[in-house]
Amino acid sequence: MLKNVGLAVLCSLAFMACKKDPNKIEAIDPTEEVIEPVNDFKEVSGYKIGDVATDFSLIGTDGQQHRLADFAEAKGYIVIFTCNHCPYAQAYEERIVALDQKYKALGYPVVAINPNDPVAQPEDGLELMKVRAKEKGFTFPYLLDEGQKIYPQYGATKTPHVFILQKEEGKNVVKYIGAIDDNYEDASQVSEKYVEKAVDALLAGKAIEQTTTVAIGCTIKVKK
């Protein structure tokens, strides 16, 4: 009798697990999400600390092509791969605007790139990017990685995923890769501001204490 009851419970749990929506993250276990991108980070090729990042030319929500070289007076860049639809990316939007407002005048502007294929994720098409940028008051270029050629070069695996570059002898050298901070759920509970600490160190001419962290977010959507 007890065996039958146990089997029934196990079958019921298995059925429920199969019905779970893999894209729903509201009740995600943070420990599971940390484990997944650690593996991605090791497996995906792309820039490492100290590598030189090449420039690009991508269309933005203003209809213009944008390059890193357009920021002639910049000391470096805070390149953030992000998007419209991802709840993690949405949770960081105000913090990304704040980063741009704080560091652009100091020589480190934010450059946001949407790496997702609009066919795979229609919410991340250029027209809806324009709407999002206006609604959220983006103060930085919000660019579309058309053809998905740039994010693989960087090795981005999540949205959001940050790459801090510093200009050195005309080259854009990768100085930090990873997350914005240590709490995607609640900005008021952040204890480690990874990006701010990294940029502050560069501005002070000091070495960055933590050059890589794990990017927490949604996987990049690729057309099948």
Secondary structure, 3 states (H helix, E strand, C coil): CHHHHHHHHHHHHHHHHHHCCCCCCCCCCHHHHHHHHHHHHHHCCCCCCCCEECCCCEEECCCCEECHHHCCCCCEEEEEECCCCCHHHHHHHHHHHHHHHHHCCCCCCEEEEECCCCCCCHHHCHHHHHHHHHHHCCCCCEEECCCCCHHHHHCCCEECEEEEEEEECCEEEEEEEECCCCCCCCHHHCCCCHHHHHHHHHHCCCCCCCCECCCCCEECCCCC
